[in-house]
Amino acid sequence: MKRVRMLLRVSSNQQLEADGDLSVQRQLVKEYVEKQKDWKLDEKEYFEGSSSAYKNTVMDRDILKEALKDAAAREYDILVTYKDDRIGRRMWEIGAYVMTLKSNGVDIYTVKDGCISPENDDIMGQMVLALRYGSAQKSSSDTGMRVKDTAQKLVQKGRFMGGTAPYGYELVLSGEISKHGRALHKLQIIPERAKAVRYIFHLSLYREYGSAKIAKKLNEDAHYKLLAPNDTWKSATVSSILTNPIYAGYTAYKRREHRNGQYHRLDSVDWIRAEVPNEEIRIIDQDIWDKTQAKRKCRAAKFCQGAGRENVRIAGKKDGMLSLIDVIYCGHCGRKLTNGTKYSYWTIKATGERRACKIPLYRCPAMQEGMPHQGRGQFRADKIEAVVYDYIGRYLNRMQESTEMIQEIEACRNEEKEALENEMKRLSGELEKIVHGIALMQSRIPDAMSGAYPLRIEEIAAAIGRQRDKEMTYRRLLDEKTKLLAENDLRYGCREKVKETMPSFARLFQEADRHTQRVLVNTMIERIEVTGEQIVIRFKMQTGV
């Protein structure tokens, strides 16, 4: 008998309810396992609640790491989940995770698709696996874009978009109900903490203290120490307060951006901010806010030059670890190359301004250690990577020339078409209900005019107006879905067109972030050897490229 464990994941607290998504997942997985004659469900199950499988990496998800650890200990043979997106929605990373489980003797099955774990020597199957999670990643990305667009519009109207209340505020019931039936909250100032916020702005503007110095001063003051979030003031907390426009009454969105697995603060010019301030949540006067931001930028400019580089503007680039760093070696001595950087300086003739730029390098540690070394010991990353990426592109395109791949794409397209048709059917049903409701309310107008109906005619007219707006929205959505279905039929009407429109694996690799490129390079390439004259790439499986 094969030992089976189930993996359950929900992405919101609402799905944790007894009649929500969690109980449905568990029941469907149990029924699927019971149908398999030689399977036995283990008592242990892996559960992940309120976690995004799109935003969080495998290393950030403790449940996936636990499942992998147990697989390495040979505790079970099969992992079953409801759908493949319960594992994750990250193209290359989740594929690599599935293959790691496979190498430890564990296959992944889903109620919807059966076994999704290809064999370790099935390169084509692994590429199909990457395509599967590429589709899931794109779906999450598209949904995220729609949510962000909606959030931006609401923030511009002064709406607080939820989450944890910033320091100095608390969330209280607003008295409004969302269209999903949830009670909405609003921000309310906590007077005592608002005084701490004003004191922080005072120290920054009039005393010109930096964030670290402000945090130290607050921690040394017995009164303000008691008001600290999580018992201690930190410089990061102070910086967040000093840069958050909420204290001037403006709700804001897109203050930071997720890149390469980390969040990066964006410049204030890129923020989406409310058009007018909300006086109910204002703690800092507009004039103080503006002067504080200007002074902080001025102070920051003084330190960005760097010691020994006065009057030099550095065009820096922070892409993190180089993508080939795990597999690249010196072709002369065989040592693994390391991360390196050099500066290039120049002067603008017209203005006399000195500038500098950082150039990423792959360096041989033997030459850095002063050992005798034949040939060059450092190589520009952009030149090496351009050659390697070109050959990886050829390798990936070669993998696409397969009848099995086209059949898989056709199956995906058919699933998309079916889902689109079902969505159109749902929209048509909702539209029919709205039209019927409008007609029913219009039939009540004569009774309202005569006073025989409990609602006044103004109330009925307002309700009809709201339903008319809703009708227009549904008609627009239905038109969009109809056009999309027609475009899909035109583009993917035959196998030849499917092949023509299939996304290029080479292009997906070129457009991926550095972390994703690094994962794929490690999957495909065994070793790269570099000298001043040539680059030797050893793929793990030859394709005739």
Beta strands, then each sheet from edge to edge (+ up, - down):
strand 1: 2-9
strand 2: 39-41
strand 3: 46-48
strand 4: 78-81
strand 5: 107-110
strand 6: 114-115
strand 7: 169-177
strand 8: 183-189
strand 9: 252-253
strand 10: 256-259
strand 11: 262-265
strand 12: 272-273
strand 13: 312-315
strand 14: 328-330
strand 15: 338-347
strand 16: 354-363
strand 17: 378-380
strand 18: 525-530
strand 19: 535-539
sheet 1: 2+ 1+ 3+
sheet 2: 2+ 1+ 4+ 5+ 6-
sheet 3: 7+ 8-
sheet 4: 9+ 12-
sheet 5: 10+ 11-
sheet 6: 13+ 16+ 15-
sheet 7: 13+ 16+ 17-
sheet 8: 14+ 18+ 19-
end
